[in-house]
């Protein structure tokens, strides 16, 4: 099983990026998927989650209205569209998948996720 994250980079404040996470060995269409991030000197935190089977989405308050999590079942890839980026969004972003349904109260429990991507750096700076 492998999750391969890509799409990070340097962007100016107010700009956009789309992160992608291609999966192999696990079917994302039946998984709970999530993006986490870790900023320098801080603990890793949950950012966005989409719970199977109905793609119910959740976002941390700081990104609501700016970030969108999605998945493309045809190419077995998950995405994080990030708009109106701010310097405080600077972090290493990780994709993760839980092979099955995850109850809402557990969506940010990192210890439950079975699979993790390697992380991709997002830097928001002028």
C-alpha positions, 0 to 999 in steps of 0.5 A, spaced: 500 500 500 502 506 498 500 513 498 504 518 494 502 526 495 504 531 490 502 538 489 506 542 494 510 548 493 511 556 494 505 560 493 504 568 495 498 569 500 492 569 497 494 564 492 491 557 490 494 550 490 491 543 489 495 537 493 494 530 490 495 523 493 495 517 489 493 511 492 495 504 490 493 497 494 487 501 497 481 503 494 479 510 496 472 510 494 470 506 500 475 509 505 475 515 510 480 520 507 484 526 510 489 531 510 493 533 516 499 538 516 504 539 521 507 546 521 514 548 524 514 547 531 507 545 532 504 538 532 500 535 526 493 537 526 487 534 522 485 539 516 480 536 512 476 529 512 471 526 508 468 520 511 465 514 507 460 512 504 457 518 503 463 523 503 461 527 509 466 532 509 469 536 515 474 541 516 478 545 521 475 552 523 481 555 520 480 552 513 473 552 512 471 556 506 478 556 503 479 548 503 476 543 499 477 535 500 475 531 494 476 524 491 476 521 484 474 514 484 476 513 477 484 514 478 484 512 486 486 519 488 484 524 493 485 532 493 486 538 497 484 544 493 487 550 497 484 557 496 486 564 499 492 561 502 495 565 508 502 564 511 499 560 517 497 555 512 505 553 511 506 546 513 508 539 511 501 536 508 500 529 509 494 525 506 492 519 510 486 513 509 482 509 514 480 503 510 473 503 512 468 508 515 470 512 521 465 515 526 465 523 526 468 523 533 474 519 531 476 523 524 482 527 527 485 521 531 491 520 527 493 513 530 487 510 527 489 511 520 492 505 516 496 509 511 500 515 510 503 519 504 510 521 505 508 529 506 509 535 501 511 542 503 506 548 502 510 554 503 505 561 503 510 567 503 511 573 499 
